[in-house]
Amino acid sequence: MLRDRGTIKWTAMMLPEHVQSIKDALEEAKKIKMPILEEDKIQEMELLLLEGIEYNLLLHYDIFKNGTIYRLTGQTTYIDHLKRELRILDTNNHTHSIPFHSLVNIQND
């Protein structure tokens, strides 16, 4: 009867550098490209953003960074047109500076 140890026999032959490079390759494969926004979507986001500032609404911001889209929930406290960024106060009272070009979507509750 043949007793095979399966993948256990192969893990002993892999160096830690190989394991790390495989993990890095898998993470790199998960990355996406920056979505291209249509003009209508940009106008919709601008209106919602201005509405959120005026009425202190809690908004959900989808932010593109390093091939991944993150979600940030908070209130917009300031729009800096010179630096082209938003200042957002999140639910934990931390202030984030988010560049305009990294915004993918803004949603209301």
N, CA, C and O atoms as a GROMACS GRO file, in nm:
protein
  436
    1MET      N    1   0.084  -0.117   0.000
    1MET     CA    2   0.000   0.000   0.000
    1MET      C    3   0.089   0.124   0.000
    1MET      O    4   0.184   0.133   0.078
    2LEU      N    5   0.058   0.218  -0.087
    2LEU     CA    6   0.135   0.340  -0.102
    2LEU      C    7   0.080   0.446  -0.006
    2LEU      O    8  -0.039   0.478  -0.007
    3ARG      N    9   0.170   0.501   0.078
    3ARG     CA   10   0.129   0.605   0.172
    3ARG      C   11   0.191   0.736   0.128
    3ARG      O   12   0.312   0.758   0.141
    4ASP      N   13   0.107   0.824   0.076
    4ASP     CA   14   0.154   0.954   0.025
    4ASP      C   15   0.125   1.062   0.129
    4ASP      O   16   0.016   1.066   0.186
    5ARG      N   17   0.224   1.149   0.152
    5ARG     CA   18   0.205   1.257   0.250
    5ARG      C   19   0.142   1.382   0.187
    5ARG      O   20   0.126   1.482   0.257
    6GLY      N   21   0.108   1.378   0.061
    6GLY     CA   22   0.042   1.490  -0.005
    6GLY      C   23   0.133   1.612  -0.018
    6GLY      O   24   0.250   1.599  -0.057
    7THR      N   25   0.081   1.729   0.014
    7THR     CA   26   0.159   1.852  -0.002
    7THR      C   27   0.260   1.872   0.109
    7THR      O   28   0.347   1.959   0.097
    8ILE      N   29   0.252   1.796   0.215
    8ILE     CA   30   0.346   1.812   0.326
    8ILE      C   31   0.488   1.785   0.278
    8ILE      O   32   0.581   1.852   0.322
    9LYS      N   33   0.508   1.690   0.191
    9LYS     CA   34   0.642   1.658   0.144
    9LYS      C   35   0.703   1.771   0.062
    9LYS      O   36   0.826   1.782   0.056
   10TRP      N   37   0.621   1.855  -0.003
   10TRP     CA   38   0.674   1.963  -0.086
   10TRP      C   39   0.704   2.089  -0.006
   10TRP      O   40   0.791   2.166  -0.046
   11THR      N   41   0.637   2.112   0.105
   11THR     CA   42   0.661   2.234   0.181
   11THR      C   43   0.799   2.237   0.243
   11THR      O   44   0.855   2.344   0.264
   12ALA      N   45   0.855   2.122   0.272
   12ALA     CA   46   0.989   2.119   0.330
   12ALA      C   47   1.094   2.161   0.226
   12ALA      O   48   1.204   2.204   0.264
   13MET      N   49   1.063   2.149   0.098
   13MET     CA   50   1.159   2.181  -0.006
   13MET      C   51   1.155   2.329  -0.045
   13MET      O   52   1.242   2.375  -0.120
   14MET      N   53   1.057   2.405   0.004
   14MET     CA   54   1.044   2.545  -0.035
   14MET      C   55   1.117   2.634   0.066
   14MET      O   56   1.102   2.620   0.187
   15LEU      N   57   1.195   2.724   0.012
   15LEU     CA   58   1.264   2.821   0.096
   15LEU      C   59   1.168   2.932   0.136
   15LEU      O   60   1.070   2.957   0.065
   16PRO      N   61   1.193   2.999   0.247
   16PRO     CA   62   1.105   3.110   0.287
   16PRO      C   63   1.095   3.219   0.181
   16PRO      O   64   0.990   3.283   0.168
   17GLU      N   65   1.202   3.240   0.104
   17GLU     CA   66   1.198   3.339  -0.003
   17GLU      C   67   1.099   3.299  -0.112
   17GLU      O   68   1.032   3.384  -0.169
   18HIS      N   69   1.091   3.170  -0.139
   18HIS     CA   70   0.996   3.122  -0.239
   18HIS      C   71   0.852   3.141  -0.192
   18HIS      O   72   0.765   3.183  -0.267
   19VAL      N   73   0.829   3.109  -0.066
   19VAL     CA   74   0.695   3.125  -0.010
   19VAL      C   75   0.654   3.271  -0.016
   19VAL      O   76   0.540   3.302  -0.053
   20GLN      N   77   0.745   3.362   0.021
   20GLN     CA   78   0.715   3.505   0.019
   20GLN      C   79   0.690   3.554  -0.123
   20GLN      O   80   0.600   3.635  -0.145
   21SER      N   81   0.766   3.506  -0.219
   21SER     CA   82   0.745   3.549  -0.357
   21SER      C   83   0.611   3.500  -0.412
   21SER      O   84   0.547   3.569  -0.491
   22ILE      N   85   0.568   3.381  -0.371
   22ILE     CA   86   0.437   3.331  -0.411
   22ILE      C   87   0.326   3.417  -0.351
   22ILE      O   88   0.229   3.450  -0.419
   23LYS      N   89   0.340   3.452  -0.223
   23LYS     CA   90   0.241   3.540  -0.158
   23LYS      C   91   0.235   3.676  -0.226
   23LYS      O   92   0.127   3.730  -0.247
   24ASP      N   93   0.352   3.731  -0.261
   24ASP     CA   94   0.357   3.860  -0.329
   24ASP      C   95   0.290   3.853  -0.466
   24ASP      O   96   0.218   3.945  -0.505
   25ALA      N   97   0.312   3.744  -0.538
   25ALA     CA   98   0.251   3.727  -0.670
   25ALA      C   99   0.099   3.717  -0.659
   25ALA      O  100   0.028   3.770  -0.744
   26LEU      N  101   0.050   3.649  -0.556
   26LEU     CA  102  -0.095   3.638  -0.536
   26LEU      C  103  -0.156   3.774  -0.502
   26LEU      O  104  -0.264   3.806  -0.550
   27GLU      N  105  -0.087   3.853  -0.419
   27GLU     CA  106  -0.136   3.987  -0.386
   27GLU      C  107  -0.135   4.077  -0.509
   27GLU      O  108  -0.227   4.157  -0.528
   28GLU      N  109  -0.034   4.065  -0.591
   28GLU     CA  110  -0.024   4.146  -0.713
   28GLU      C  111  -0.136   4.110  -0.811
   28GLU      O  112  -0.186   4.196  -0.882
   29ALA      N  113  -0.175   3.984  -0.813
   29ALA     CA  114  -0.283   3.940  -0.903
   29ALA      C  115  -0.418   3.995  -0.860
   29ALA      O  116  -0.508   4.008  -0.943
   30LYS      N  117  -0.435   4.028  -0.732
   30LYS     CA  118  -0.562   4.081  -0.681
   30LYS      C  119  -0.581   4.228  -0.715
   30LYS      O  120  -0.694   4.278  -0.709
   31LYS      N  121  -0.474   4.299  -0.751
   31LYS     CA  122  -0.484   4.442  -0.778
   31LYS      C  123  -0.564   4.468  -0.904
   31LYS      O  124  -0.564   4.389  -0.998
   32ILE      N  125  -0.633   4.584  -0.903
   32ILE     CA  126  -0.715   4.624  -1.017
   32ILE      C  127  -0.664   4.757  -1.071
   32ILE      O  128  -0.583   4.825  -1.008
   33LYS      N  129  -0.712   4.794  -1.189
   33LYS     CA  130  -0.676   4.922  -1.248
   33LYS      C  131  -0.773   5.029  -1.200
   33LYS      O  132  -0.886   5.000  -1.159
   34MET      N  133  -0.727   5.153  -1.205
   34MET     CA  134  -0.809   5.267  -1.165
   34MET      C  135  -0.931   5.278  -1.257
   34MET      O  136  -0.914   5.288  -1.378
   35PRO      N  137  -1.053   5.276  -1.201
   35PRO     CA  138  -1.172   5.289  -1.285
   35PRO      C  139  -1.179   5.429  -1.349
   35PRO      O  140  -1.140   5.528  -1.287
   36ILE      N  141  -1.228   5.436  -1.469
   36ILE     CA  142  -1.247   5.564  -1.537
   36ILE      C  143  -1.390   5.609  -1.514
   36ILE      O  144  -1.485   5.538  -1.547
   37LEU      N  145  -1.405   5.729  -1.457
   37LEU     CA  146  -1.538   5.780  -1.423
   37LEU      C  147  -1.595   5.860  -1.539
   37LEU      O  148  -1.523   5.933  -1.608
   38GLU      N  149  -1.725   5.845  -1.560
   38GLU     CA  150  -1.795   5.922  -1.661
   38GLU      C  151  -1.830   6.059  -1.604
   38GLU      O  152  -1.834   6.078  -1.483
   39GLU      N  153  -1.856   6.154  -1.693
   39GLU     CA  154  -1.885   6.291  -1.651
   39GLU      C  155  -2.010   6.298  -1.564
   39GLU      O  156  -2.014   6.376  -1.468
   40ASP      N  157  -2.112   6.219  -1.595
   40ASP     CA  158  -2.235   6.218  -1.515
   40ASP      C  159  -2.207   6.171  -1.373
   40ASP      O  160  -2.260   6.227  -1.277
   41LYS      N  161  -2.124   6.070  -1.359
   41LYS     CA  162  -2.090   6.017  -1.228
   41LYS      C  163  -2.013   6.120  -1.145
   41LYS      O  164  -2.035   6.134  -1.025
   42ILE      N  165  -1.922   6.193  -1.210
   42ILE     CA  166  -1.845   6.296  -1.141
   42ILE      C  167  -1.937   6.407  -1.092
   42ILE      O  168  -1.921   6.455  -0.979
   43GLN      N  169  -2.031   6.449  -1.174
   43GLN     CA  170  -2.126   6.554  -1.133
   43GLN      C  171  -2.214   6.507  -1.018
   43GLN      O  172  -2.242   6.583  -0.926
   44GLU      N  173  -2.258   6.382  -1.023
   44GLU     CA  174  -2.339   6.325  -0.916
   44GLU      C  175  -2.261   6.324  -0.784
   44GLU      O  176  -2.316   6.355  -0.678
   45MET      N  177  -2.133   6.287  -0.792
   45MET     CA  178  -2.049   6.284  -0.672
   45MET      C  179  -2.028   6.425  -0.617
   45MET      O  180  -2.029   6.444  -0.496
   46GLU      N  181  -2.010   6.523  -0.705
   46GLU     CA  182  -1.991   6.662  -0.661
   46GLU      C  183  -2.115   6.713  -0.587
   46GLU      O  184  -2.104   6.775  -0.482
   47LEU      N  185  -2.233   6.686  -0.643
   47LEU     CA  186  -2.357   6.730  -0.578
   47LEU      C  187  -2.375   6.665  -0.442
   47LEU      O  188  -2.414   6.732  -0.346
   48LEU      N  189  -2.349   6.537  -0.433
   48LEU     CA  190  -2.362   6.466  -0.306
   48LEU      C  191  -2.260   6.517  -0.205
   48LEU      O  192  -2.290   6.526  -0.086
   49LEU      N  193  -2.141   6.549  -0.251
   49LEU     CA  194  -2.037   6.601  -0.165
   49LEU      C  195  -2.077   6.738  -0.108
   49LEU      O  196  -2.063   6.761   0.012
   50LEU      N  197  -2.125   6.826  -0.194
   50LEU     CA  198  -2.168   6.958  -0.147
   50LEU      C  199  -2.289   6.949  -0.054
   50LEU      O  200  -2.299   7.024   0.043
   51GLU      N  201  -2.379   6.859  -0.084
   51GLU     CA  202  -2.494   6.835   0.002
   51GLU      C  203  -2.449   6.783   0.138
   51GLU      O  204  -2.503   6.823   0.242
   52GLY      N  205  -2.351   6.695   0.138
   52GLY     CA  206  -2.298   6.640   0.262
   52GLY      C  207  -2.233   6.744   0.349
   52GLY      O  208  -2.245   6.739   0.471
   53ILE      N  209  -2.163   6.840   0.286
   53ILE     CA  210  -2.101   6.948   0.364
   53ILE      C  211  -2.208   7.039   0.423
   53ILE      O  212  -2.199   7.079   0.540
   54GLU      N  213  -2.308   7.072   0.342
   54GLU     CA  214  -2.410   7.166   0.388
   54GLU      C  215  -2.495   7.110   0.503
   54GLU      O  216  -2.528   7.181   0.597
   55TYR      N  217  -2.529   6.982   0.494
   55TYR     CA  218  -2.618   6.922   0.594
   55TYR      C  219  -2.546   6.828   0.691
   55TYR      O  220  -2.611   6.757   0.767
   56ASN      N  221  -2.413   6.827   0.690
   56ASN     CA  222  -2.332   6.740   0.778
   56ASN      C  223  -2.374   6.593   0.768
   56ASN      O  224  -2.395   6.526   0.869
   57LEU      N  225  -2.386   6.545   0.645
   57LEU     CA  226  -2.427   6.407   0.622
   57LEU      C  227  -2.309   6.312   0.638
   57LEU      O  228  -2.195   6.348   0.609
   58LEU      N  229  -2.338   6.192   0.684
   58LEU     CA  230  -2.239   6.086   0.692
   58LEU      C  231  -2.238   6.016   0.556
   58LEU      O  232  -2.338   5.956   0.516
   59LEU      N  233  -2.125   6.022   0.486
   59LEU     CA  234  -2.114   5.966   0.352
   59LEU      C  235  -2.014   5.852   0.349
   59LEU      O  236  -1.927   5.841   0.435
   60HIS      N  237  -2.029   5.766   0.248
   60HIS     CA  238  -1.936   5.655   0.226
   60HIS      C  239  -1.852   5.689   0.103
   60HIS      O  240  -1.906   5.712  -0.005
   61TYR      N  241  -1.721   5.694   0.120
   61TYR     CA  242  -1.628   5.728   0.013
   61TYR      C  243  -1.553   5.602  -0.029
   61TYR      O  244  -1.494   5.534   0.055
   62ASP      N  245  -1.555   5.571  -0.157
   62ASP     CA  246  -1.474   5.462  -0.212
   62ASP      C  247  -1.348   5.525  -0.270
   62ASP      O  248  -1.355   5.610  -0.359
   63ILE      N  249  -1.232   5.482  -0.218
   63ILE     CA  250  -1.105   5.544  -0.251
   63ILE      C  251  -1.013   5.440  -0.313
   63ILE      O  252  -0.995   5.331  -0.259
   64PHE      N  253  -0.954   5.476  -0.428
   64PHE     CA  254  -0.860   5.387  -0.498
   64PHE      C  255  -0.719   5.418  -0.448
   64PHE      O  256  -0.675   5.533  -0.451
   65LYS      N  257  -0.648   5.314  -0.404
   65LYS     CA  258  -0.510   5.330  -0.359
   65LYS      C  259  -0.435   5.200  -0.380
   65LYS      O  260  -0.475   5.095  -0.329
   66ASN      N  261  -0.325   5.206  -0.454
   66ASN     CA  262  -0.237   5.092  -0.477
   66ASN      C  263  -0.308   4.969  -0.531
   66ASN      O  264  -0.281   4.857  -0.488
   67GLY      N  265  -0.399   4.989  -0.625
   67GLY     CA  266  -0.466   4.876  -0.689
   67GLY      C  267  -0.583   4.819  -0.611
   67GLY      O  268  -0.637   4.715  -0.649
   68THR      N  269  -0.623   4.885  -0.504
   68THR     CA  270  -0.733   4.837  -0.420
   68THR      C  271  -0.828   4.952  -0.394
   68THR      O  272  -0.787   5.068  -0.387
   69ILE      N  273  -0.955   4.921  -0.378
   69ILE     CA  274  -1.055   5.022  -0.344
   69ILE      C  275  -1.093   5.005  -0.197
   69ILE      O  276  -1.138   4.900  -0.154
   70TYR      N  277  -1.071   5.114  -0.121
   70TYR     CA  278  -1.103   5.114   0.022
   70TYR      C  279  -1.229   5.196   0.045
   70TYR      O  280  -1.261   5.286  -0.033
   71ARG      N  281  -1.300   5.165   0.152
   71ARG     CA  282  -1.419   5.241   0.188
   71ARG      C  283  -1.392   5.318   0.316
   71ARG      O  284  -1.342   5.263   0.414
   72LEU      N  285  -1.425   5.447   0.312
   72LEU     CA  286  -1.410   5.535   0.427
   72LEU      C  287  -1.546   5.598   0.454
   72LEU      O  288  -1.609   5.652   0.363
   73THR      N  289  -1.590   5.593   0.578
   73THR     CA  290  -1.718   5.652   0.616
   73THR      C  291  -1.691   5.771   0.706
   73THR      O  292  -1.618   5.760   0.805
   74GLY      N  293  -1.750   5.886   0.672
   74GLY     CA  294  -1.730   6.004   0.753
   74GLY      C  295  -1.797   6.126   0.692
   74GLY      O  296  -1.876   6.116   0.598
   75GLN      N  297  -1.763   6.242   0.750
   75GLN     CA  298  -1.819   6.370   0.706
   75GLN      C  299  -1.709   6.452   0.640
   75GLN      O  300  -1.595   6.456   0.688
   76THR      N  301  -1.743   6.518   0.531
   76THR     CA  302  -1.648   6.608   0.466
   76THR      C  303  -1.644   6.737   0.545
   76THR      O  304  -1.747   6.801   0.566
   77THR      N  305  -1.525   6.775   0.590
   77THR     CA  306  -1.513   6.897   0.669
   77THR      C  307  -1.460   7.013   0.586
   77THR      O  308  -1.489   7.129   0.617
   78TYR      N  309  -1.384   6.983   0.480
   78TYR     CA  310  -1.324   7.092   0.402
   78TYR      C  311  -1.286   7.041   0.263
   78TYR      O  312  -1.243   6.927   0.248
   79ILE      N  313  -1.304   7.126   0.163
   79ILE     CA  314  -1.258   7.098   0.027
   79ILE      C  315  -1.144   7.195  -0.002
   79ILE      O  316  -1.166   7.316  -0.008
   80ASP      N  317  -1.026   7.143  -0.020
   80ASP     CA  318  -0.908   7.225  -0.050
   80ASP      C  319  -0.885   7.224  -0.200
   80ASP      O  320  -0.835   7.127  -0.256
   81HIS      N  321  -0.923   7.335  -0.266
   81HIS     CA  322  -0.913   7.341  -0.412
   81HIS      C  323  -0.769   7.360  -0.458
   81HIS      O  324  -0.734   7.320  -0.569
   82LEU      N  325  -0.686   7.422  -0.375
   82LEU     CA  326  -0.546   7.443  -0.414
   82LEU      C  327  -0.468   7.312  -0.414
   82LEU      O  328  -0.393   7.284  -0.507
   83LYS      N  329  -0.486   7.231  -0.309
   83LYS     CA  330  -0.418   7.101  -0.302
   83LYS      C  331  -0.495   6.992  -0.373
   83LYS      O  332  -0.445   6.880  -0.390
   84ARG      N  333  -0.617   7.023  -0.416
   84ARG     CA  334  -0.706   6.930  -0.484
   84ARG      C  335  -0.730   6.805  -0.400
   84ARG      O  336  -0.706   6.692  -0.443
   85GLU      N  337  -0.779   6.828  -0.276
   85GLU     CA  338  -0.807   6.717  -0.187
   85GLU      C  339  -0.924   6.751  -0.094
   85GLU      O  340  -0.961   6.867  -0.076
   86LEU      N  341  -0.981   6.646  -0.037
   86LEU     CA  342  -1.089   6.658   0.061
   86LEU      C  343  -1.033   6.629   0.199
   86LEU      O  344  -0.937   6.553   0.213
   87ARG      N  345  -1.092   6.689   0.299
   87ARG     CA  346  -1.060   6.653   0.436
   87ARG      C  347  -1.186   6.589   0.494
   87ARG      O  348  -1.292   6.649   0.499
   88ILE      N  349  -1.169   6.465   0.536
   88ILE     CA  350  -1.282   6.386   0.583
   88ILE      C  351  -1.259   6.347   0.728
   88ILE      O  352  -1.152   6.297   0.763
   89LEU      N  353  -1.359   6.370   0.812
   89LEU     CA  354  -1.356   6.329   0.952
   89LEU      C  355  -1.431   6.198   0.961
   89LEU      O  356  -1.552   6.194   0.941
   90ASP      N  357  -1.360   6.089   0.992
   90ASP     CA  358  -1.424   5.958   0.995
   90ASP      C  359  -1.499   5.936   1.126
   90ASP      O  360  -1.503   6.024   1.211
   91THR      N  361  -1.558   5.819   1.141
   91THR     CA  362  -1.641   5.790   1.258
   91THR      C  363  -1.559   5.775   1.386
   91THR      O  364  -1.615   5.777   1.496
   92ASN      N  365  -1.426   5.761   1.373
   92ASN     CA  366  -1.337   5.752   1.490
   92ASN      C  367  -1.270   5.885   1.521
   92ASN      O  368  -1.173   5.889   1.597
   93ASN      N  369  -1.321   5.994   1.462
   93ASN     CA  370  -1.268   6.130   1.480
   93ASN      C  371  -1.124   6.146   1.433
   93ASN      O  372  -1.047   6.221   1.492
   94HIS      N  373  -1.087   6.075   1.326
   94HIS     CA  374  -0.957   6.093   1.261
   94HIS      C  375  -0.981   6.168   1.130
   94HIS      O  376  -1.078   6.142   1.058
   95THR      N  377  -0.892   6.262   1.101
   95THR     CA  378  -0.905   6.339   0.978
   95THR      C  379  -0.817   6.278   0.870
   95THR      O  380  -0.700   6.248   0.892
   96HIS      N  381  -0.876   6.260   0.751
   96HIS     CA  382  -0.806   6.203   0.637
   96HIS      C  383  -0.804   6.306   0.524
   96HIS      O  384  -0.904   6.373   0.499
   97SER      N  385  -0.690   6.320   0.458
   97SER     CA  386  -0.679   6.405   0.339
   97SER      C  387  -0.680   6.313   0.217
   97SER      O  388  -0.588   6.234   0.196
   98ILE      N  389  -0.784   6.325   0.137
   98ILE     CA  390  -0.805   6.236   0.023
   98ILE      C  391  -0.794   6.318  -0.106
   98ILE      O  392  -0.871   6.413  -0.125
   99PRO      N  393  -0.701   6.285  -0.196
   99PRO     CA  394  -0.692   6.356  -0.325
   99PRO      C  395  -0.817   6.332  -0.410
   99PRO      O  396  -0.877   6.224  -0.406
  100PHE      N  397  -0.854   6.435  -0.487
  100PHE     CA  398  -0.972   6.424  -0.573
  100PHE      C  399  -0.960   6.306  -0.669
  100PHE      O  400  -1.057   6.232  -0.689
  101HIS      N  401  -0.844   6.288  -0.728
  101HIS     CA  402  -0.827   6.186  -0.834
  101HIS      C  403  -0.839   6.043  -0.781
  101HIS      O  404  -0.856   5.950  -0.860
  102SER      N  405  -0.832   6.023  -0.650
  102SER     CA  406  -0.842   5.886  -0.596
  102SER      C  407  -0.985   5.847  -0.560
  102SER      O  408  -1.010   5.731  -0.527
  103LEU      N  409  -1.079   5.942  -0.567
  103LEU     CA  410  -1.219   5.909  -0.537
  103LEU      C  411  -1.281   5.830  -0.653
  103LEU      O  412  -1.269   5.867  -0.770
  104VAL      N  413  -1.347   5.722  -0.617
  104VAL     CA  414  -1.413   5.638  -0.717
  104VAL      C  415  -1.564   5.652  -0.707
  104VAL      O  416  -1.634   5.653  -0.809
  105ASN      N  417  -1.615   5.665  -0.584
  105ASN     CA  418  -1.759   5.673  -0.564
  105ASN      C  419  -1.788   5.739  -0.429
  105ASN      O  420  -1.709   5.728  -0.336
  106ILE      N  421  -1.901   5.808  -0.421
  106ILE     CA  422  -1.950   5.863  -0.296
  106ILE      C  423  -2.095   5.822  -0.285
  106ILE      O  424  -2.173   5.838  -0.379
  107GLN      N  425  -2.133   5.768  -0.167
  107GLN     CA  426  -2.270   5.724  -0.146
  107GLN      C  427  -2.324   5.781  -0.015
  107GLN      O  428  -2.249   5.805   0.080
  108ASN      N  429  -2.454   5.801  -0.012
  108ASN     CA  430  -2.525   5.843   0.108
  108ASN      C  431  -2.576   5.717   0.178
  108ASN      O  432  -2.588   5.612   0.115
  109ASP      N  433  -2.605   5.726   0.306
  109ASP     CA  434  -2.658   5.608   0.379
  109ASP      C  435  -2.784   5.563   0.319
  109ASP      O  436  -2.844   5.466   0.365
   0.00000   0.00000   0.00000
